[in-house]
Amino acid sequence: LQVYSGEILGLAGQLGSGSGYLLAAMAGARRSRSGRLKIGGKTFLPRSPAEAIRNKIAYCSSDRKKDGLFLELPIYQNMSSPALERFTWLGWLLRRQEVEVTTDLAREFQVDVSRVHDHADVLSGGNQQKVAVGKWLSIKPRVLLVNEPTRDVDVGARSVIYNWLCDLS
């Protein structure tokens, strides 16, 4: 596959066809026997999600409840989770900065900012999905891999997510 800056590439296939595994492997979330990514002159295949994040590769899985969100944690912590190093200094968590940045992300994704301290499990499916996708902005990704970004969400949330993906590209 060749994808250039500003492009959106869609992979399609029946359930079990492997498109989800391909995205997960590109993000270091699944092992792969072969394949490489070339991003900005660097050729590699992430061996872990942490390595992918360090290389500005974001991955939003298809199952927000299983591996997309920490449902028992506040929304702001979910939105900051991929980029905790941005909110630490000498081992200390800079909570005010974390809340400010993630409140801006929530606003951008049309999540009620008055609820950023609420646990993610109280949100509707559409708002949970907006948080699951929107949190990846916190790492300022060069590549965004999104598996079924509008699975189990209402029409309004779909519109927000699709518009954001188009704007981001």
Chimera marker file (.cmm) of the C-alpha trace (Angstrom):
<marker_set name="trace">
<marker id="1" x="0.000" y="0.000" z="0.000" r="1" g="1" b="0" radius="0.5"/>
<marker id="2" x="1.178" y="3.504" z="-0.706" r="1" g="1" b="0" radius="0.5"/>
<marker id="3" x="-0.544" y="6.314" z="1.121" r="1" g="1" b="0" radius="0.5"/>
<marker id="4" x="0.578" y="9.902" z="0.888" r="1" g="1" b="0" radius="0.5"/>
<marker id="5" x="0.160" y="12.827" z="3.239" r="1" g="1" b="0" radius="0.5"/>
<marker id="6" x="-3.411" y="14.079" z="3.271" r="1" g="1" b="0" radius="0.5"/>
<marker id="7" x="-4.902" y="10.864" z="1.891" r="1" g="1" b="0" radius="0.5"/>
<marker id="8" x="-7.516" y="8.660" z="3.450" r="1" g="1" b="0" radius="0.5"/>
<marker id="9" x="-7.306" y="4.986" z="2.537" r="1" g="1" b="0" radius="0.5"/>
<marker id="10" x="-10.131" y="2.613" z="3.315" r="1" g="1" b="0" radius="0.5"/>
<marker id="11" x="-9.685" y="-1.134" z="3.636" r="1" g="1" b="0" radius="0.5"/>
<marker id="12" x="-12.725" y="-3.316" z="3.151" r="1" g="1" b="0" radius="0.5"/>
<marker id="13" x="-13.422" y="-6.961" z="3.609" r="1" g="1" b="0" radius="0.5"/>
<marker id="14" x="-15.666" y="-9.423" z="5.304" r="1" g="1" b="0" radius="0.5"/>
<marker id="15" x="-15.363" y="-10.072" z="9.010" r="1" g="1" b="0" radius="0.5"/>
<marker id="16" x="-12.200" y="-12.095" z="9.508" r="1" g="1" b="0" radius="0.5"/>
<marker id="17" x="-10.620" y="-10.995" z="6.216" r="1" g="1" b="0" radius="0.5"/>
<marker id="18" x="-7.588" y="-9.556" z="7.994" r="1" g="1" b="0" radius="0.5"/>
<marker id="19" x="-7.979" y="-5.810" z="7.473" r="1" g="1" b="0" radius="0.5"/>
<marker id="20" x="-8.212" y="-5.255" z="11.226" r="1" g="1" b="0" radius="0.5"/>
<marker id="21" x="-5.107" y="-7.370" z="11.826" r="1" g="1" b="0" radius="0.5"/>
<marker id="22" x="-3.214" y="-5.335" z="9.227" r="1" g="1" b="0" radius="0.5"/>
<marker id="23" x="-4.012" y="-2.077" z="11.016" r="1" g="1" b="0" radius="0.5"/>
<marker id="24" x="-3.133" y="-3.568" z="14.412" r="1" g="1" b="0" radius="0.5"/>
<marker id="25" x="0.207" y="-4.847" z="13.067" r="1" g="1" b="0" radius="0.5"/>
<marker id="26" x="0.981" y="-1.423" z="11.606" r="1" g="1" b="0" radius="0.5"/>
<marker id="27" x="0.394" y="0.021" z="15.073" r="1" g="1" b="0" radius="0.5"/>
<marker id="28" x="2.474" y="-2.561" z="16.935" r="1" g="1" b="0" radius="0.5"/>
<marker id="29" x="-0.596" y="-4.043" z="18.601" r="1" g="1" b="0" radius="0.5"/>
<marker id="30" x="-0.223" y="-7.412" z="16.806" r="1" g="1" b="0" radius="0.5"/>
<marker id="31" x="2.822" y="-9.345" z="15.672" r="1" g="1" b="0" radius="0.5"/>
<marker id="32" x="3.566" y="-9.595" z="11.979" r="1" g="1" b="0" radius="0.5"/>
<marker id="33" x="5.904" y="-11.952" z="10.153" r="1" g="1" b="0" radius="0.5"/>
<marker id="34" x="6.721" y="-9.419" z="7.466" r="1" g="1" b="0" radius="0.5"/>
<marker id="35" x="6.031" y="-5.938" z="6.245" r="1" g="1" b="0" radius="0.5"/>
<marker id="36" x="7.448" y="-2.503" z="6.884" r="1" g="1" b="0" radius="0.5"/>
<marker id="37" x="6.259" y="1.072" z="7.110" r="1" g="1" b="0" radius="0.5"/>
<marker id="38" x="8.139" y="3.945" z="5.574" r="1" g="1" b="0" radius="0.5"/>
<marker id="39" x="7.335" y="7.234" z="7.237" r="1" g="1" b="0" radius="0.5"/>
<marker id="40" x="9.406" y="10.331" z="6.654" r="1" g="1" b="0" radius="0.5"/>
<marker id="41" x="12.390" y="8.374" z="5.328" r="1" g="1" b="0" radius="0.5"/>
<marker id="42" x="12.387" y="5.925" z="8.243" r="1" g="1" b="0" radius="0.5"/>
<marker id="43" x="11.580" y="2.270" z="7.456" r="1" g="1" b="0" radius="0.5"/>
<marker id="44" x="10.406" y="0.083" z="10.348" r="1" g="1" b="0" radius="0.5"/>
<marker id="45" x="7.524" y="-1.926" z="11.767" r="1" g="1" b="0" radius="0.5"/>
<marker id="46" x="6.519" y="-0.994" z="15.324" r="1" g="1" b="0" radius="0.5"/>
<marker id="47" x="7.005" y="-3.866" z="17.775" r="1" g="1" b="0" radius="0.5"/>
<marker id="48" x="4.711" y="-2.312" z="20.371" r="1" g="1" b="0" radius="0.5"/>
<marker id="49" x="2.036" y="0.361" z="20.658" r="1" g="1" b="0" radius="0.5"/>
<marker id="50" x="4.530" y="2.485" z="22.617" r="1" g="1" b="0" radius="0.5"/>
<marker id="51" x="6.970" y="2.388" z="19.698" r="1" g="1" b="0" radius="0.5"/>
<marker id="52" x="4.169" y="3.326" z="17.316" r="1" g="1" b="0" radius="0.5"/>
<marker id="53" x="3.190" y="6.273" z="19.520" r="1" g="1" b="0" radius="0.5"/>
<marker id="54" x="6.826" y="7.430" z="19.696" r="1" g="1" b="0" radius="0.5"/>
<marker id="55" x="6.776" y="7.449" z="15.890" r="1" g="1" b="0" radius="0.5"/>
<marker id="56" x="3.487" y="9.405" z="15.839" r="1" g="1" b="0" radius="0.5"/>
<marker id="57" x="1.355" y="6.479" z="14.679" r="1" g="1" b="0" radius="0.5"/>
<marker id="58" x="-2.081" y="6.463" z="16.292" r="1" g="1" b="0" radius="0.5"/>
<marker id="59" x="-4.349" y="3.425" z="16.327" r="1" g="1" b="0" radius="0.5"/>
<marker id="60" x="-7.999" y="3.400" z="17.265" r="1" g="1" b="0" radius="0.5"/>
<marker id="61" x="-9.272" y="-0.165" z="17.454" r="1" g="1" b="0" radius="0.5"/>
<marker id="62" x="-12.743" y="-1.292" z="16.474" r="1" g="1" b="0" radius="0.5"/>
<marker id="63" x="-13.717" y="-2.172" z="20.051" r="1" g="1" b="0" radius="0.5"/>
<marker id="64" x="-13.745" y="0.945" z="22.217" r="1" g="1" b="0" radius="0.5"/>
<marker id="65" x="-14.956" y="-0.908" z="25.311" r="1" g="1" b="0" radius="0.5"/>
<marker id="66" x="-12.371" y="-3.686" z="25.162" r="1" g="1" b="0" radius="0.5"/>
<marker id="67" x="-9.224" y="-1.819" z="24.163" r="1" g="1" b="0" radius="0.5"/>
<marker id="68" x="-10.128" y="1.727" z="23.175" r="1" g="1" b="0" radius="0.5"/>
<marker id="69" x="-11.080" y="3.302" z="26.489" r="1" g="1" b="0" radius="0.5"/>
<marker id="70" x="-10.476" y="3.023" z="30.201" r="1" g="1" b="0" radius="0.5"/>
<marker id="71" x="-14.172" y="3.079" z="31.089" r="1" g="1" b="0" radius="0.5"/>
<marker id="72" x="-13.580" y="3.424" z="34.841" r="1" g="1" b="0" radius="0.5"/>
<marker id="73" x="-11.387" y="6.533" z="34.405" r="1" g="1" b="0" radius="0.5"/>
<marker id="74" x="-12.418" y="10.144" z="33.736" r="1" g="1" b="0" radius="0.5"/>
<marker id="75" x="-12.797" y="11.358" z="30.182" r="1" g="1" b="0" radius="0.5"/>
<marker id="76" x="-9.805" y="13.699" z="30.477" r="1" g="1" b="0" radius="0.5"/>
<marker id="77" x="-7.538" y="10.789" z="31.503" r="1" g="1" b="0" radius="0.5"/>
<marker id="78" x="-8.775" y="8.752" z="28.549" r="1" g="1" b="0" radius="0.5"/>
<marker id="79" x="-8.017" y="11.634" z="26.213" r="1" g="1" b="0" radius="0.5"/>
<marker id="80" x="-4.524" y="12.130" z="27.629" r="1" g="1" b="0" radius="0.5"/>
<marker id="81" x="-3.574" y="8.444" z="27.869" r="1" g="1" b="0" radius="0.5"/>
<marker id="82" x="-1.619" y="8.195" z="24.586" r="1" g="1" b="0" radius="0.5"/>
<marker id="83" x="0.491" y="11.251" z="25.443" r="1" g="1" b="0" radius="0.5"/>
<marker id="84" x="1.205" y="11.147" z="29.164" r="1" g="1" b="0" radius="0.5"/>
<marker id="85" x="4.801" y="12.281" z="28.626" r="1" g="1" b="0" radius="0.5"/>
<marker id="86" x="3.394" y="15.654" z="27.493" r="1" g="1" b="0" radius="0.5"/>
<marker id="87" x="1.862" y="16.091" z="30.934" r="1" g="1" b="0" radius="0.5"/>
<marker id="88" x="4.757" y="15.065" z="33.174" r="1" g="1" b="0" radius="0.5"/>
<marker id="89" x="7.789" y="16.868" z="34.512" r="1" g="1" b="0" radius="0.5"/>
<marker id="90" x="10.479" y="15.096" z="36.534" r="1" g="1" b="0" radius="0.5"/>
<marker id="91" x="8.053" y="12.280" z="37.244" r="1" g="1" b="0" radius="0.5"/>
<marker id="92" x="5.236" y="14.575" z="38.353" r="1" g="1" b="0" radius="0.5"/>
<marker id="93" x="1.906" y="14.630" z="36.564" r="1" g="1" b="0" radius="0.5"/>
<marker id="94" x="0.899" y="18.140" z="35.510" r="1" g="1" b="0" radius="0.5"/>
<marker id="95" x="-2.822" y="17.641" z="36.080" r="1" g="1" b="0" radius="0.5"/>
<marker id="96" x="-3.913" y="21.209" z="35.250" r="1" g="1" b="0" radius="0.5"/>
<marker id="97" x="-2.136" y="21.099" z="31.874" r="1" g="1" b="0" radius="0.5"/>
<marker id="98" x="-3.573" y="17.628" z="31.222" r="1" g="1" b="0" radius="0.5"/>
<marker id="99" x="-7.125" y="18.830" z="31.927" r="1" g="1" b="0" radius="0.5"/>
<marker id="100" x="-6.700" y="21.995" z="29.816" r="1" g="1" b="0" radius="0.5"/>
<marker id="101" x="-5.406" y="20.162" z="26.742" r="1" g="1" b="0" radius="0.5"/>
<marker id="102" x="-7.957" y="17.376" z="26.961" r="1" g="1" b="0" radius="0.5"/>
<marker id="103" x="-10.827" y="19.811" z="27.529" r="1" g="1" b="0" radius="0.5"/>
<marker id="104" x="-9.844" y="21.487" z="24.245" r="1" g="1" b="0" radius="0.5"/>
<marker id="105" x="-9.812" y="18.065" z="22.550" r="1" g="1" b="0" radius="0.5"/>
<marker id="106" x="-13.236" y="17.252" z="23.987" r="1" g="1" b="0" radius="0.5"/>
<marker id="107" x="-14.583" y="20.577" z="22.716" r="1" g="1" b="0" radius="0.5"/>
<marker id="108" x="-13.179" y="19.879" z="19.245" r="1" g="1" b="0" radius="0.5"/>
<marker id="109" x="-14.977" y="16.532" z="19.217" r="1" g="1" b="0" radius="0.5"/>
<marker id="110" x="-18.222" y="17.981" z="20.545" r="1" g="1" b="0" radius="0.5"/>
<marker id="111" x="-18.027" y="16.131" z="23.862" r="1" g="1" b="0" radius="0.5"/>
<marker id="112" x="-19.632" y="18.087" z="26.709" r="1" g="1" b="0" radius="0.5"/>
<marker id="113" x="-16.632" y="19.753" z="28.382" r="1" g="1" b="0" radius="0.5"/>
<marker id="114" x="-18.472" y="20.041" z="31.693" r="1" g="1" b="0" radius="0.5"/>
<marker id="115" x="-18.260" y="16.243" z="31.895" r="1" g="1" b="0" radius="0.5"/>
<marker id="116" x="-14.498" y="15.729" z="31.392" r="1" g="1" b="0" radius="0.5"/>
<marker id="117" x="-14.175" y="14.658" z="35.039" r="1" g="1" b="0" radius="0.5"/>
<marker id="118" x="-16.929" y="12.019" z="34.634" r="1" g="1" b="0" radius="0.5"/>
<marker id="119" x="-16.003" y="8.409" z="34.008" r="1" g="1" b="0" radius="0.5"/>
<marker id="120" x="-16.084" y="7.370" z="30.362" r="1" g="1" b="0" radius="0.5"/>
<marker id="121" x="-18.601" y="4.594" z="31.065" r="1" g="1" b="0" radius="0.5"/>
<marker id="122" x="-21.400" y="7.131" z="31.661" r="1" g="1" b="0" radius="0.5"/>
<marker id="123" x="-21.152" y="8.457" z="28.106" r="1" g="1" b="0" radius="0.5"/>
<marker id="124" x="-23.376" y="7.309" z="25.263" r="1" g="1" b="0" radius="0.5"/>
<marker id="125" x="-21.804" y="4.995" z="22.677" r="1" g="1" b="0" radius="0.5"/>
<marker id="126" x="-21.371" y="7.875" z="20.244" r="1" g="1" b="0" radius="0.5"/>
<marker id="127" x="-19.629" y="10.077" z="22.795" r="1" g="1" b="0" radius="0.5"/>
<marker id="128" x="-17.435" y="7.173" z="23.902" r="1" g="1" b="0" radius="0.5"/>
<marker id="129" x="-16.399" y="6.688" z="20.286" r="1" g="1" b="0" radius="0.5"/>
<marker id="130" x="-15.644" y="10.407" z="19.889" r="1" g="1" b="0" radius="0.5"/>
<marker id="131" x="-13.339" y="10.149" z="22.925" r="1" g="1" b="0" radius="0.5"/>
<marker id="132" x="-11.752" y="6.917" z="21.615" r="1" g="1" b="0" radius="0.5"/>
<marker id="133" x="-10.921" y="8.556" z="18.274" r="1" g="1" b="0" radius="0.5"/>
<marker id="134" x="-10.261" y="12.076" z="19.555" r="1" g="1" b="0" radius="0.5"/>
<marker id="135" x="-7.721" y="11.061" z="22.184" r="1" g="1" b="0" radius="0.5"/>
<marker id="136" x="-5.223" y="10.353" z="19.429" r="1" g="1" b="0" radius="0.5"/>
<marker id="137" x="-4.957" y="14.043" z="18.643" r="1" g="1" b="0" radius="0.5"/>
<marker id="138" x="-3.008" y="14.353" z="21.883" r="1" g="1" b="0" radius="0.5"/>
<marker id="139" x="0.056" y="12.772" z="20.224" r="1" g="1" b="0" radius="0.5"/>
<marker id="140" x="-0.227" y="14.928" z="17.095" r="1" g="1" b="0" radius="0.5"/>
<marker id="141" x="-0.089" y="11.861" z="14.826" r="1" g="1" b="0" radius="0.5"/>
<marker id="142" x="1.537" y="11.680" z="11.403" r="1" g="1" b="0" radius="0.5"/>
<marker id="143" x="-0.439" y="8.500" z="10.673" r="1" g="1" b="0" radius="0.5"/>
<marker id="144" x="-3.875" y="7.710" z="12.047" r="1" g="1" b="0" radius="0.5"/>
<marker id="145" x="-5.110" y="4.133" z="11.768" r="1" g="1" b="0" radius="0.5"/>
<marker id="146" x="-8.802" y="3.822" z="12.568" r="1" g="1" b="0" radius="0.5"/>
<marker id="147" x="-10.599" y="0.482" z="12.511" r="1" g="1" b="0" radius="0.5"/>
<marker id="148" x="-14.371" y="0.892" z="12.056" r="1" g="1" b="0" radius="0.5"/>
<marker id="149" x="-14.493" y="4.451" z="13.413" r="1" g="1" b="0" radius="0.5"/>
<marker id="150" x="-18.288" y="4.644" z="13.491" r="1" g="1" b="0" radius="0.5"/>
<marker id="151" x="-19.176" y="1.165" z="14.713" r="1" g="1" b="0" radius="0.5"/>
<marker id="152" x="-22.264" y="1.191" z="16.954" r="1" g="1" b="0" radius="0.5"/>
<marker id="153" x="-22.706" y="4.978" z="16.989" r="1" g="1" b="0" radius="0.5"/>
<marker id="154" x="-25.621" y="7.223" z="16.047" r="1" g="1" b="0" radius="0.5"/>
<marker id="155" x="-25.838" y="9.400" z="12.940" r="1" g="1" b="0" radius="0.5"/>
<marker id="156" x="-24.791" y="12.587" z="14.773" r="1" g="1" b="0" radius="0.5"/>
<marker id="157" x="-21.599" y="11.056" z="16.154" r="1" g="1" b="0" radius="0.5"/>
<marker id="158" x="-20.833" y="9.526" z="12.750" r="1" g="1" b="0" radius="0.5"/>
<marker id="159" x="-21.028" y="12.948" z="11.185" r="1" g="1" b="0" radius="0.5"/>
<marker id="160" x="-18.666" y="14.472" z="13.755" r="1" g="1" b="0" radius="0.5"/>
<marker id="161" x="-16.153" y="11.637" z="13.347" r="1" g="1" b="0" radius="0.5"/>
<marker id="162" x="-16.227" y="11.628" z="9.528" r="1" g="1" b="0" radius="0.5"/>
<marker id="163" x="-15.931" y="15.422" z="9.361" r="1" g="1" b="0" radius="0.5"/>
<marker id="164" x="-13.006" y="15.351" z="11.764" r="1" g="1" b="0" radius="0.5"/>
<marker id="165" x="-11.221" y="12.663" z="9.741" r="1" g="1" b="0" radius="0.5"/>
<marker id="166" x="-11.695" y="14.716" z="6.562" r="1" g="1" b="0" radius="0.5"/>
<marker id="167" x="-10.478" y="17.895" z="8.273" r="1" g="1" b="0" radius="0.5"/>
<marker id="168" x="-7.479" y="16.094" z="9.716" r="1" g="1" b="0" radius="0.5"/>
<marker id="169" x="-6.457" y="14.706" z="6.314" r="1" g="1" b="0" radius="0.5"/>
<link id1="1" id2="2" r="1" g="1" b="0" radius="0.2"/>
<link id1="2" id2="3" r="1" g="1" b="0" radius="0.2"/>
<link id1="3" id2="4" r="1" g="1" b="0" radius="0.2"/>
<link id1="4" id2="5" r="1" g="1" b="0" radius="0.2"/>
<link id1="5" id2="6" r="1" g="1" b="0" radius="0.2"/>
<link id1="6" id2="7" r="1" g="1" b="0" radius="0.2"/>
<link id1="7" id2="8" r="1" g="1" b="0" radius="0.2"/>
<link id1="8" id2="9" r="1" g="1" b="0" radius="0.2"/>
<link id1="9" id2="10" r="1" g="1" b="0" radius="0.2"/>
<link id1="10" id2="11" r="1" g="1" b="0" radius="0.2"/>
<link id1="11" id2="12" r="1" g="1" b="0" radius="0.2"/>
<link id1="12" id2="13" r="1" g="1" b="0" radius="0.2"/>
<link id1="13" id2="14" r="1" g="1" b="0" radius="0.2"/>
<link id1="14" id2="15" r="1" g="1" b="0" radius="0.2"/>
<link id1="15" id2="16" r="1" g="1" b="0" radius="0.2"/>
<link id1="16" id2="17" r="1" g="1" b="0" radius="0.2"/>
<link id1="17" id2="18" r="1" g="1" b="0" radius="0.2"/>
<link id1="18" id2="19" r="1" g="1" b="0" radius="0.2"/>
<link id1="19" id2="20" r="1" g="1" b="0" radius="0.2"/>
<link id1="20" id2="21" r="1" g="1" b="0" radius="0.2"/>
<link id1="21" id2="22" r="1" g="1" b="0" radius="0.2"/>
<link id1="22" id2="23" r="1" g="1" b="0" radius="0.2"/>
<link id1="23" id2="24" r="1" g="1" b="0" radius="0.2"/>
<link id1="24" id2="25" r="1" g="1" b="0" radius="0.2"/>
<link id1="25" id2="26" r="1" g="1" b="0" radius="0.2"/>
<link id1="26" id2="27" r="1" g="1" b="0" radius="0.2"/>
<link id1="27" id2="28" r="1" g="1" b="0" radius="0.2"/>
<link id1="28" id2="29" r="1" g="1" b="0" radius="0.2"/>
<link id1="29" id2="30" r="1" g="1" b="0" radius="0.2"/>
<link id1="30" id2="31" r="1" g="1" b="0" radius="0.2"/>
<link id1="31" id2="32" r="1" g="1" b="0" radius="0.2"/>
<link id1="32" id2="33" r="1" g="1" b="0" radius="0.2"/>
<link id1="33" id2="34" r="1" g="1" b="0" radius="0.2"/>
<link id1="34" id2="35" r="1" g="1" b="0" radius="0.2"/>
<link id1="35" id2="36" r="1" g="1" b="0" radius="0.2"/>
<link id1="36" id2="37" r="1" g="1" b="0" radius="0.2"/>
<link id1="37" id2="38" r="1" g="1" b="0" radius="0.2"/>
<link id1="38" id2="39" r="1" g="1" b="0" radius="0.2"/>
<link id1="39" id2="40" r="1" g="1" b="0" radius="0.2"/>
<link id1="40" id2="41" r="1" g="1" b="0" radius="0.2"/>
<link id1="41" id2="42" r="1" g="1" b="0" radius="0.2"/>
<link id1="42" id2="43" r="1" g="1" b="0" radius="0.2"/>
<link id1="43" id2="44" r="1" g="1" b="0" radius="0.2"/>
<link id1="44" id2="45" r="1" g="1" b="0" radius="0.2"/>
<link id1="45" id2="46" r="1" g="1" b="0" radius="0.2"/>
<link id1="46" id2="47" r="1" g="1" b="0" radius="0.2"/>
<link id1="47" id2="48" r="1" g="1" b="0" radius="0.2"/>
<link id1="48" id2="49" r="1" g="1" b="0" radius="0.2"/>
<link id1="49" id2="50" r="1" g="1" b="0" radius="0.2"/>
<link id1="50" id2="51" r="1" g="1" b="0" radius="0.2"/>
<link id1="51" id2="52" r="1" g="1" b="0" radius="0.2"/>
<link id1="52" id2="53" r="1" g="1" b="0" radius="0.2"/>
<link id1="53" id2="54" r="1" g="1" b="0" radius="0.2"/>
<link id1="54" id2="55" r="1" g="1" b="0" radius="0.2"/>
<link id1="55" id2="56" r="1" g="1" b="0" radius="0.2"/>
<link id1="56" id2="57" r="1" g="1" b="0" radius="0.2"/>
<link id1="57" id2="58" r="1" g="1" b="0" radius="0.2"/>
<link id1="58" id2="59" r="1" g="1" b="0" radius="0.2"/>
<link id1="59" id2="60" r="1" g="1" b="0" radius="0.2"/>
<link id1="60" id2="61" r="1" g="1" b="0" radius="0.2"/>
<link id1="61" id2="62" r="1" g="1" b="0" radius="0.2"/>
<link id1="62" id2="63" r="1" g="1" b="0" radius="0.2"/>
<link id1="63" id2="64" r="1" g="1" b="0" radius="0.2"/>
<link id1="64" id2="65" r="1" g="1" b="0" radius="0.2"/>
<link id1="65" id2="66" r="1" g="1" b="0" radius="0.2"/>
<link id1="66" id2="67" r="1" g="1" b="0" radius="0.2"/>
<link id1="67" id2="68" r="1" g="1" b="0" radius="0.2"/>
<link id1="68" id2="69" r="1" g="1" b="0" radius="0.2"/>
<link id1="69" id2="70" r="1" g="1" b="0" radius="0.2"/>
<link id1="70" id2="71" r="1" g="1" b="0" radius="0.2"/>
<link id1="71" id2="72" r="1" g="1" b="0" radius="0.2"/>
<link id1="72" id2="73" r="1" g="1" b="0" radius="0.2"/>
<link id1="73" id2="74" r="1" g="1" b="0" radius="0.2"/>
<link id1="74" id2="75" r="1" g="1" b="0" radius="0.2"/>
<link id1="75" id2="76" r="1" g="1" b="0" radius="0.2"/>
<link id1="76" id2="77" r="1" g="1" b="0" radius="0.2"/>
<link id1="77" id2="78" r="1" g="1" b="0" radius="0.2"/>
<link id1="78" id2="79" r="1" g="1" b="0" radius="0.2"/>
<link id1="79" id2="80" r="1" g="1" b="0" radius="0.2"/>
<link id1="80" id2="81" r="1" g="1" b="0" radius="0.2"/>
<link id1="81" id2="82" r="1" g="1" b="0" radius="0.2"/>
<link id1="82" id2="83" r="1" g="1" b="0" radius="0.2"/>
<link id1="83" id2="84" r="1" g="1" b="0" radius="0.2"/>
<link id1="84" id2="85" r="1" g="1" b="0" radius="0.2"/>
<link id1="85" id2="86" r="1" g="1" b="0" radius="0.2"/>
<link id1="86" id2="87" r="1" g="1" b="0" radius="0.2"/>
<link id1="87" id2="88" r="1" g="1" b="0" radius="0.2"/>
<link id1="88" id2="89" r="1" g="1" b="0" radius="0.2"/>
<link id1="89" id2="90" r="1" g="1" b="0" radius="0.2"/>
<link id1="90" id2="91" r="1" g="1" b="0" radius="0.2"/>
<link id1="91" id2="92" r="1" g="1" b="0" radius="0.2"/>
<link id1="92" id2="93" r="1" g="1" b="0" radius="0.2"/>
<link id1="93" id2="94" r="1" g="1" b="0" radius="0.2"/>
<link id1="94" id2="95" r="1" g="1" b="0" radius="0.2"/>
<link id1="95" id2="96" r="1" g="1" b="0" radius="0.2"/>
<link id1="96" id2="97" r="1" g="1" b="0" radius="0.2"/>
<link id1="97" id2="98" r="1" g="1" b="0" radius="0.2"/>
<link id1="98" id2="99" r="1" g="1" b="0" radius="0.2"/>
<link id1="99" id2="100" r="1" g="1" b="0" radius="0.2"/>
<link id1="100" id2="101" r="1" g="1" b="0" radius="0.2"/>
<link id1="101" id2="102" r="1" g="1" b="0" radius="0.2"/>
<link id1="102" id2="103" r="1" g="1" b="0" radius="0.2"/>
<link id1="103" id2="104" r="1" g="1" b="0" radius="0.2"/>
<link id1="104" id2="105" r="1" g="1" b="0" radius="0.2"/>
<link id1="105" id2="106" r="1" g="1" b="0" radius="0.2"/>
<link id1="106" id2="107" r="1" g="1" b="0" radius="0.2"/>
<link id1="107" id2="108" r="1" g="1" b="0" radius="0.2"/>
<link id1="108" id2="109" r="1" g="1" b="0" radius="0.2"/>
<link id1="109" id2="110" r="1" g="1" b="0" radius="0.2"/>
<link id1="110" id2="111" r="1" g="1" b="0" radius="0.2"/>
<link id1="111" id2="112" r="1" g="1" b="0" radius="0.2"/>
<link id1="112" id2="113" r="1" g="1" b="0" radius="0.2"/>
<link id1="113" id2="114" r="1" g="1" b="0" radius="0.2"/>
<link id1="114" id2="115" r="1" g="1" b="0" radius="0.2"/>
<link id1="115" id2="116" r="1" g="1" b="0" radius="0.2"/>
<link id1="116" id2="117" r="1" g="1" b="0" radius="0.2"/>
<link id1="117" id2="118" r="1" g="1" b="0" radius="0.2"/>
<link id1="118" id2="119" r="1" g="1" b="0" radius="0.2"/>
<link id1="119" id2="120" r="1" g="1" b="0" radius="0.2"/>
<link id1="120" id2="121" r="1" g="1" b="0" radius="0.2"/>
<link id1="121" id2="122" r="1" g="1" b="0" radius="0.2"/>
<link id1="122" id2="123" r="1" g="1" b="0" radius="0.2"/>
<link id1="123" id2="124" r="1" g="1" b="0" radius="0.2"/>
<link id1="124" id2="125" r="1" g="1" b="0" radius="0.2"/>
<link id1="125" id2="126" r="1" g="1" b="0" radius="0.2"/>
<link id1="126" id2="127" r="1" g="1" b="0" radius="0.2"/>
<link id1="127" id2="128" r="1" g="1" b="0" radius="0.2"/>
<link id1="128" id2="129" r="1" g="1" b="0" radius="0.2"/>
<link id1="129" id2="130" r="1" g="1" b="0" radius="0.2"/>
<link id1="130" id2="131" r="1" g="1" b="0" radius="0.2"/>
<link id1="131" id2="132" r="1" g="1" b="0" radius="0.2"/>
<link id1="132" id2="133" r="1" g="1" b="0" radius="0.2"/>
<link id1="133" id2="134" r="1" g="1" b="0" radius="0.2"/>
<link id1="134" id2="135" r="1" g="1" b="0" radius="0.2"/>
<link id1="135" id2="136" r="1" g="1" b="0" radius="0.2"/>
<link id1="136" id2="137" r="1" g="1" b="0" radius="0.2"/>
<link id1="137" id2="138" r="1" g="1" b="0" radius="0.2"/>
<link id1="138" id2="139" r="1" g="1" b="0" radius="0.2"/>
<link id1="139" id2="140" r="1" g="1" b="0" radius="0.2"/>
<link id1="140" id2="141" r="1" g="1" b="0" radius="0.2"/>
<link id1="141" id2="142" r="1" g="1" b="0" radius="0.2"/>
<link id1="142" id2="143" r="1" g="1" b="0" radius="0.2"/>
<link id1="143" id2="144" r="1" g="1" b="0" radius="0.2"/>
<link id1="144" id2="145" r="1" g="1" b="0" radius="0.2"/>
<link id1="145" id2="146" r="1" g="1" b="0" radius="0.2"/>
<link id1="146" id2="147" r="1" g="1" b="0" radius="0.2"/>
<link id1="147" id2="148" r="1" g="1" b="0" radius="0.2"/>
<link id1="148" id2="149" r="1" g="1" b="0" radius="0.2"/>
<link id1="149" id2="150" r="1" g="1" b="0" radius="0.2"/>
<link id1="150" id2="151" r="1" g="1" b="0" radius="0.2"/>
<link id1="151" id2="152" r="1" g="1" b="0" radius="0.2"/>
<link id1="152" id2="153" r="1" g="1" b="0" radius="0.2"/>
<link id1="153" id2="154" r="1" g="1" b="0" radius="0.2"/>
<link id1="154" id2="155" r="1" g="1" b="0" radius="0.2"/>
<link id1="155" id2="156" r="1" g="1" b="0" radius="0.2"/>
<link id1="156" id2="157" r="1" g="1" b="0" radius="0.2"/>
<link id1="157" id2="158" r="1" g="1" b="0" radius="0.2"/>
<link id1="158" id2="159" r="1" g="1" b="0" radius="0.2"/>
<link id1="159" id2="160" r="1" g="1" b="0" radius="0.2"/>
<link id1="160" id2="161" r="1" g="1" b="0" radius="0.2"/>
<link id1="161" id2="162" r="1" g="1" b="0" radius="0.2"/>
<link id1="162" id2="163" r="1" g="1" b="0" radius="0.2"/>
<link id1="163" id2="164" r="1" g="1" b="0" radius="0.2"/>
<link id1="164" id2="165" r="1" g="1" b="0" radius="0.2"/>
<link id1="165" id2="166" r="1" g="1" b="0" radius="0.2"/>
<link id1="166" id2="167" r="1" g="1" b="0" radius="0.2"/>
<link id1="167" id2="168" r="1" g="1" b="0" radius="0.2"/>
<link id1="168" id2="169" r="1" g="1" b="0" radius="0.2"/>
</marker_set>
